[in-house]
């Protein structure tokens, strides 16, 4: 009897050890054009995001997480760990929104490590054969290739693994349903689920077809009654619908007992577009000022990462790939430059130093060049040059001191240009 009891204990310990060693599932939720300031947890008293606010309190969050100024460059960096110009991508349309075919994505890397992979929503990194998500490491893709679609109710521009499909739902609900179905698929492998909402990007539609009409109208009215403009009321309503759907998704993970071994990441692809509340930040989407590149980043892994910790050092969208690779024991590609750095130590401790000495930000739709729409920061000081040259003229070299300099520690709103007072810092950059 004693031998049987000891054998049972040994089997139990082996099972527990195997479970402990199993890599975590990864749920990466990305929204489109939701700014740093469109979260209640970030001080916005007018927007209702109870699910995301609760997730914030359960997680490690970052006050100095930076995306690129617009969506395609961020998505290229998120999925490759490289600054977007290295990937061949320079624009959000006109053929400049395609990563090079030889680029290796996080989906390909994790798939090699035994993950099943799915993307639901916006891709925006190439629509041509050989560049589509199901050809770049994703086992399942339901979504759209372009930067935006025209119909959010019953969307008619969606594809499933390269084949056009018809859909009958509001797009945010639809992509959530697809993610839940993917997670629910019976498979022993860990999953990497990339849920890439296209809301609250324009057109600002809240779901007014016959099956969701009441919800959309009621949410818009609520924000109009708070004093928002029609445009911003629609944006806030779209964010609240995202919040509701994240609640559905997190609730499903809990119901299925998956929450404890699932890393949940919530972020956005660039700065915000709404005007009602901007948290004192200067600039919006398309700008290299803080309001154009600072984005939310919230990361939860119960029992492994601390709760309710805010990290105030700078990290970047290019850091996601090396972080997930370190987390899962997946080797990084050795045949190319990886610009990102793992911030896993910050997640484990809820504090620490930035993995970067400098971070760079750049975007110019017409002529990617060193004279327009760039910024570099060491965490405290930020040097930038924001004005665009009139298209299609060539850029003009500016005299020294070059650009604008801000002390983000004392002036996070970038109101006082101190370049002329500190030419030594300007030259150092």
Steps between C-alpha positions, in 0.01 A plus 500: 500500500783736589672428167180579309458823694859607427458412131187713486689790655780455246254501207326809640832681541601408144173633360534823697859540381395449139222755535737749662742464210237545230549835325222749566228586256527852359204726429611824337222759461576802283262788434519752217534875572410469869724754666677489833227725637201281407508289815344574834812358665705777335298778657215539251192566713262513204559163333360174641752215471433289811645176362824657383528697823465175695757332275733794568474441876578129452804564281834663438440816296738742331470878502781547244418236240547629146348395171572651159299808393270297270372146471701309236842602637393391849360170375819429309705561814264303723517192282872503406679675788658739248455866419258519209744647247714187534201291391445690174182664627476881502134596451144408592383465139603542135698174516726626778312297763660162417779335695769325298431138422812382681393658831442249779194556721436416862231259378759306299737491796239382748365245254849349482487479881182296496231770521185510295449850369202713403440858389154654509449853370727747330828391334617801294838354407430370151208369297693331218564130459786394724448792735166403652471401867433131437825501298694680774456256786133519595305173495176696495424847369162670486516870435603759244824599335457877467533783749124534532176360363184683401233286665512425872150354505493181292852563363548393138880540467609208718701195404560164666841354418504677165136437401234777504219442750170666593428592858187595692604676819655821627869470427630527860259230616589289197874500560447420868278205407770373262769530769286308750436226243874475433585480870227239552637265234602171664878488473769431758738759355519846658340774293611839375185698428547844343170687523546813293190719524455763229300719739496785587652584159270687262233467373363560848217245499367360825279224368156615393376201301178345624675256737716762676310822442401573859848454641661737251246778533495481880878522528527798265221680687676438832817673379312781330332564835848527655582786267701323229472591134323257267835379366657440841178348637519236228870433572435460873204273429716282277761474776231399748383226262860379488499498880184288503654251259824477696278419796339217304840365405653518848186346645533212257861438604390485864204274422727252323773516764747654257555831673779381730723386215419769246705816459256776405646805325294806415634785291431741212679568173565876530390820669139606529269695271233634735502860625287515815771391746871458420661456845716805437692335218592689185425360155285219368526208260751573224714717726830426675392706802403293806130499413577336166726221621414424862260208528350279771677176590349268760638149567345239731618153596346399835750362749798583280486876447409735787166679516431872489856604413575793271843513338616849401807424285487506120437191290384457142274301270813339351563336839202265481670235284814458714288507816266225380793299371676516838174420678438188289860387451481572128826591322514833322610506133879516488533618140367856543502800728235487771454854631272407788613399848323268740320672785417172675700605812272805532195275479632264764602773745255779417797738502851543365702679234413552136665249265574789261750784507308675223170448320429627150171607344446580135234525234469704183247387243676630191877518543640307796795723584707639790342846491131449569279323753758332722581491869761341725487478879726378778209478742536850638587722205334477162631655179258522210430664170131499423409719200444326168651639182231591243455209264659437252788738574827365629585555867720795593786465746433714807767704682623409847368459762304231323144424606313543827616380840274424796562387856230236540561477873399859570299564181310186392265717296792622284407864540848655538763448231840518675723423199661844493582483874660154475696468175725242673204264550386560142847407370509191721186371332 
